Amino acid sequence: MECAGARDSCAGTIQFGARCLAGLRYTATVDLAETRLIESQAAASWRAELKLRYERIDGRTVLTERLHRGPLRVQKSLYPEGDAVCQNIVVHPPAGIVGGDALVLDVEAGANACAQLTTPGAAKWYRSEGLVARQDIALGVANRAVLEWLPQGTIVFDGAIAELDTRIDLAGDAVFIGWDIVCLGRAAAGERFGRGSWRQRLGIVRDGAPVFLERCALGGGAGLLASPVGLNGAAVFGTFLASAQPLPEAALAQCREPVPATGEFAVTSVRGCIVARYRGPSAEAAQEYFAELWGRLRPLMIGRAAVPPRIWKT
């Protein structure tokens, strides 16, 4: 693994440029990015890794370690709330994930650090000709530290073959707030998820003991997509998680008041963790709903009002 800013090989730079260019030329009617990425899947799969570490130094949360390999980066650190909270935007320049790609995000928040991560837009998982695309996310939060993982959703194209594994390791009084929103098919274009597969694992562990563990396996066109015990015909589903030790008494009641603009929802509490679900037709409604929950819980859990990242408005 090389330090950020290190020079890529000539071949890697040429390949990286081609992927970026393809992504920039994407439109809703002529998906040139998808076509080019599919054609080069076997020969041009990416192995991208990003490791971040945050520490509290003299009252300021600082990104002390930033190592990367391949096209996975963070932009400069931002401090919209002052020195205590360090905000970073995770960027994947190729503009999409194709069959054979493997992305790894490894984040550690040291004791008393407060870090917030988001993304510039929805992640896109393109259709595959048979190769599996993977993303592994490992989030470690030390005692008395806070980590917020607030991505802008995921779009799974018809025919994608994808696996996503997210593990959150909490220590002592660590606080985690985050969410995951998935849209199966390009709803705006009328596309449904008729082929491919989406496999997802999501887990929270505190001091080695499981708090929340879940596995999801959805096949394109499978009956579970239409079944009432599955997605009930909804294209969008999401999970909101907020874990603290102890969990504030008013947390659950606060989260049962908001209602999404469209779709179905449910909220519960298990082992010091708030779990909220969304199932419906709109990724925007899901994100607005989760952002409302975040806005209500943040003051209770970390003593700070919610300040939406500016990138959400661009």
C-alpha positions in Angstrom: 0.0 0.0 0.0 1.4 3.4 -1.0 1.0 6.8 0.6 -1.5 9.3 -0.9 0.1 11.3 -3.6 2.5 8.6 -4.7 2.9 8.3 -8.4 0.9 5.6 -10.1 2.5 3.4 -12.8 2.1 4.6 -16.4 -0.2 1.8 -17.3 -2.4 2.4 -14.2 -2.6 6.1 -15.0 -3.8 5.5 -18.6 -6.3 2.9 -17.3 -7.5 5.2 -14.6 -8.0 8.1 -17.1 -10.1 5.9 -19.4 -12.4 4.9 -16.5 -12.8 8.5 -15.3 -13.5 9.7 -18.9 -16.1 7.0 -19.3 -17.8 8.0 -16.1 -18.0 11.7 -17.1 -19.7 10.9 -20.3 -22.6 9.0 -18.7 -26.1 10.2 -19.5 -29.5 8.7 -18.7 -30.2 7.9 -22.4 -26.8 6.7 -23.7 -24.9 4.9 -20.9 -21.5 5.0 -22.5 -19.8 4.6 -19.1 -21.6 1.3 -18.5 -20.8 0.0 -22.0 -17.1 0.8 -21.8 -16.7 -0.6 -18.3 -18.4 -3.8 -19.2 -16.2 -4.3 -22.3 -13.1 -4.0 -20.2 -14.2 -5.9 -17.0 -11.9 -8.8 -17.3 -8.9 -6.8 -18.4 -9.3 -3.7 -16.3 -10.7 -4.7 -12.9 -9.7 -2.4 -10.1 -8.2 -3.3 -6.7 -8.6 -0.2 -4.6 -7.9 0.3 -0.9 -8.2 3.3 1.4 -7.1 3.4 5.0 -7.9 6.3 7.2 -7.0 7.0 10.9 -8.3 9.9 13.0 -6.8 11.1 16.3 -7.6 13.8 18.8 -4.7 16.1 19.1 -4.9 19.3 21.3 -8.7 19.4 21.1 -8.7 18.9 17.3 -9.7 15.7 15.4 -6.9 15.2 12.8 -6.6 12.7 9.9 -3.2 11.3 10.9 -3.0 8.4 8.4 -4.2 8.3 4.8 -3.0 5.4 2.7 -4.4 4.4 -0.6 -3.9 2.0 -3.5 -5.9 2.4 -6.7 -8.8 4.9 -7.3 -10.2 5.4 -3.9 -9.4 8.8 -2.2 -10.6 11.4 0.3 -10.7 15.1 -0.4 -9.2 17.6 2.0 -10.4 17.5 5.6 -13.2 20.0 6.4 -14.2 21.5 9.7 -17.7 22.9 9.3 -18.3 22.6 13.0 -14.9 23.7 14.3 -11.9 21.7 15.3 -13.7 18.9 17.2 -15.2 17.2 14.1 -13.2 16.3 11.0 -15.2 15.7 7.9 -14.0 13.9 4.8 -15.6 13.0 1.5 -14.7 9.6 0.1 -14.3 9.7 -3.7 -14.2 6.9 -6.2 -13.1 8.7 -9.4 -14.0 5.9 -12.0 -17.7 6.8 -11.3 -18.8 3.2 -11.0 -18.0 -0.3 -9.8 -17.9 -3.1 -12.4 -17.6 -6.9 -12.3 -14.2 -7.9 -10.9 -13.6 -4.7 -9.0 -12.7 -5.0 -5.3 -12.8 -1.9 -3.0 -11.7 -1.8 0.6 -12.3 1.0 3.0 -10.7 0.8 6.4 -11.4 3.5 8.9 -10.2 3.9 12.5 -11.3 6.7 14.9 -8.9 6.9 17.9 -9.9 7.7 21.5 -11.9 11.0 21.8 -11.8 11.6 18.0 -14.9 12.7 16.1 -15.0 11.9 12.4 -17.7 12.2 9.7 -17.5 10.5 6.3 -19.8 11.0 3.4 -19.8 10.6 -0.4 -20.3 13.1 -3.3 -23.1 11.1 -4.8 -24.7 7.7 -5.1 -22.4 4.7 -5.8 -23.2 2.9 -9.0 -22.8 -0.9 -9.4 -22.8 -1.7 -13.2 -24.1 -4.9 -14.8 -21.6 -7.7 -15.0 -20.8 -10.3 -17.6 -20.2 -12.9 -14.8 -17.5 -11.4 -12.5 -18.4 -10.5 -8.9 -17.8 -6.9 -7.7 -16.9 -6.5 -4.0 -16.7 -3.8 -1.4 -15.5 -4.3 2.1 -15.9 -1.6 4.7 -14.3 -1.9 8.1 -15.1 0.9 10.6 -13.3 0.8 14.0 -14.3 3.3 16.8 -12.2 3.5 20.0 -13.5 4.3 23.5 -15.1 7.7 23.7 -14.7 8.3 20.0 -17.5 9.1 17.4 -17.7 8.0 13.8 -20.5 9.0 11.4 -20.8 7.1 8.1 -23.4 9.0 5.9 -23.1 7.8 2.3 -25.4 9.1 -0.4 -26.9 5.7 -1.4 -26.2 2.9 -3.9 -27.7 2.3 -7.3 -27.5 -1.4 -8.4 -27.9 -1.7 -12.2 -29.9 -4.6 -13.6 -27.5 -7.4 -14.2 -25.0 -6.4 -11.5 -23.3 -9.2 -9.4 -22.3 -7.5 -6.2 -21.2 -8.2 -2.6 -21.0 -5.6 0.1 -19.6 -6.4 3.6 -19.7 -3.7 6.3 -18.4 -4.3 9.8 -18.4 -1.8 12.6 -16.2 -2.5 15.7 -17.0 -0.4 18.7 -15.0 -0.2 21.9 -16.2 0.9 25.4 -18.3 4.1 25.1 -17.8 4.6 21.3 -20.6 6.1 19.3 -21.6 5.2 15.8 -24.3 6.7 13.5 -24.7 5.7 9.9 -27.0 4.3 7.2 -27.1 2.3 4.0 -29.6 3.0 1.2 -29.9 0.6 -1.8 -31.9 1.2 -5.0 -32.3 -1.9 -7.2 -32.4 -0.8 -10.8 -32.4 2.7 -12.2 -35.9 3.7 -11.1 -35.9 7.0 -13.0 -35.4 5.1 -16.2 -38.0 2.5 -15.3 -35.4 -0.2 -15.0 -36.1 -3.1 -12.6 -33.6 -5.6 -11.1 -34.4 -8.6 -13.2 -31.0 -10.2 -13.5 -27.9 -10.5 -11.3 -27.5 -10.7 -7.5 -27.0 -8.4 -4.5 -25.5 -9.9 -1.4 -24.9 -7.7 1.7 -23.6 -8.3 5.2 -23.9 -5.7 7.9 -22.7 -6.0 11.5 -22.0 -4.0 14.7 -19.8 -5.5 17.4 -19.1 -3.8 20.7 -16.1 -5.1 22.8 -16.2 -8.3 20.9 -19.9 -9.0 21.5 -22.4 -8.9 18.6 -24.9 -6.0 18.7 -26.5 -6.2 15.2 -25.8 -8.8 12.5 -27.6 -9.1 9.3 -27.3 -10.9 5.9 -29.2 -10.1 2.8 -29.2 -12.1 -0.5 -31.4 -10.8 -3.3 -31.5 -12.4 -6.8 -32.6 -10.4 -9.8 -36.2 -11.2 -10.6 -36.6 -13.4 -7.4 -39.9 -13.8 -5.7 -38.5 -12.1 -2.5 -38.5 -8.8 -4.4 -42.3 -8.8 -4.7 -43.1 -10.8 -1.5 -44.6 -8.9 1.5 -41.9 -10.5 3.6 -39.3 -9.2 1.3 -39.3 -5.9 -0.6 -43.0 -6.0 -1.4 -42.3 -4.6 -4.9 -40.2 -1.7 -3.6 -37.1 -0.7 -5.5 -35.5 1.1 -2.6 -34.6 -0.2 0.9 -32.4 1.1 3.6 -31.1 0.6 7.2 -30.3 3.3 9.7 -28.1 2.4 12.7 -27.1 4.4 15.8 -25.3 2.8 18.6 -24.1 4.2 22.0 -23.3 2.9 25.4 -25.5 3.7 27.1 -28.2 4.7 24.6 -30.1 7.9 25.7 -33.5 7.1 27.1 -35.3 9.5 24.8 -33.6 8.2 21.6 -36.2 5.6 20.6 -39.2 8.0 21.2 -37.5 10.7 19.2 -37.0 8.3 16.2 -40.6 7.2 16.2 -42.0 10.6 15.4 -40.6 11.3 11.9 -42.4 9.8 8.9 -40.9 9.4 5.4 -42.5 11.3 2.5 -43.3 8.0 0.8 -42.8 4.3 1.5 -42.9 2.2 4.7 -40.8 2.4 7.8 -40.1 0.8 11.1 -38.0 1.7 14.2 -36.8 -0.5 17.1 -34.0 -0.7 19.6 -31.7 -3.7 20.2 -28.7 -4.0 22.6 -28.1 -0.3 22.8 -28.6 0.3 19.0 -31.4 2.1 17.2 -32.4 0.3 14.0 -34.7 2.1 11.5 -35.8 0.6 8.2 -37.1 2.1 5.0 -38.9 0.3 2.1 -40.4 2.2 -0.7 -40.1 3.8 -4.2 -37.7 6.7 -3.5 -34.0 6.9 -2.5 -34.4 10.6 -1.9 -37.3 9.9 0.6 -35.1 7.3 2.3 -32.2 9.7 2.7 -34.4 12.6 3.9 -36.0 10.2 6.4 -32.6 9.0 7.7 -31.2 12.5 7.8 -34.2 13.5 10.0 -33.4 10.6 12.4 -29.7 11.7 12.4 -30.8 15.2 13.2 -32.8 14.1 16.2 -30.3 11.6 17.6 -27.0 13.5 17.1 -27.7 16.1 19.9 -28.7 13.3 22.3 -25.8 11.0 21.5 -22.8 13.4 21.0 -24.1 16.7 22.2 -24.0 18.4 18.8 -26.7 19.7 16.4 -26.7 18.0 13.0 -24.9 20.1 10.3 -25.7 18.6 6.9 -22.5 18.3 4.7 -22.5 20.9 1.9 -21.8 18.2 -0.7 -25.4 17.0 -0.2 -26.7 20.2 -1.8 -24.5 20.1 -4.9 
